[in-house]
């Protein structure tokens, strides 16, 4: 999806389903992105309806940013190992 299409989708005041224009078969997989907001709950509900109607698998995806990997890892003092470089 291009920049213009993405901007249009984000600005409309209605639900949007994005599908490749060349796709004609029944859905086998439906994915809903969630962030635990009321909007994403509604998206998940609609995705569930579509998945059920198509006999498709439904996945809810929530992305969690990863933390930076520490340069040193410390193990508990009782192991006697102290800090080790990774």
C-alpha positions in Angstrom: 0.0 0.0 0.0 1.4 3.4 -1.0 1.7 6.6 1.0 -1.5 8.2 -0.5 -3.6 5.1 0.1 -2.3 4.7 3.6 -3.1 8.4 4.4 -6.7 7.9 3.0 -7.3 4.8 5.1 -6.1 6.5 8.2 -8.4 9.6 7.7 -11.7 8.0 6.9 -14.4 7.8 9.5 -15.5 4.2 8.8 -14.2 0.7 9.0 -11.7 -0.3 6.3 -10.8 -3.8 5.0 -7.5 -4.0 3.0 -7.3 -6.8 0.5 -5.0 -7.2 -2.6 -6.9 -6.3 -5.7 -5.9 -9.6 -7.4 -7.2 -11.8 -4.5 -10.4 -13.7 -5.4 -10.3 -16.8 -3.3 -11.9 -17.3 0.2 -9.8 -16.1 3.0 -7.7 -18.8 4.8 -6.2 -16.4 7.4 -7.5 -13.2 8.9 -5.2 -11.0 11.0 -6.3 -8.1 13.2 -3.8 -5.7 14.7 -4.7 -4.8 18.2 -3.6 -2.3 20.8 -6.3 -2.9 23.4 -8.2 0.2 22.4 -11.9 0.3 21.7 -11.2 0.8 18.0 -9.0 -2.3 17.9 -11.6 -4.3 19.8 -14.1 -3.4 17.0 -11.6 -4.4 14.4 -11.0 -7.7 16.1 -14.8 -8.3 16.3 -15.2 -7.6 12.6 -12.2 -9.8 11.8 -13.8 -12.6 13.8 -17.0 -12.3 11.8 -15.1 -12.4 8.5 -13.0 -15.4 9.7 -16.0 -17.3 10.8 -17.9 -16.6 7.6 -14.9 -17.7 5.5 -13.9 -20.7 7.7 -10.5 -19.0 8.1 -8.0 -18.9 11.0 -8.1 -15.7 13.0 -5.0 -14.2 14.5 -4.8 -11.1 16.8 -1.4 -9.4 16.5 -0.1 -7.1 19.2 3.4 -5.7 18.6 5.6 -5.1 21.6 8.8 -3.1 21.1 11.9 -4.9 22.1 14.2 -3.4 24.7 17.8 -2.8 23.8 20.0 -5.8 24.6 22.3 -5.1 27.6 26.0 -5.2 27.0 26.5 -7.1 30.2 24.3 -9.7 31.9 24.5 -10.1 35.6 23.5 -13.4 37.2 22.4 -13.7 40.8 25.2 -13.2 43.3 24.6 -16.6 44.9 25.8 -18.4 41.7 29.2 -16.9 42.2 29.4 -16.0 38.5 29.0 -12.2 38.9 28.7 -10.2 35.6 29.7 -11.7 32.3 30.2 -10.1 28.9 27.9 -11.0 26.1 
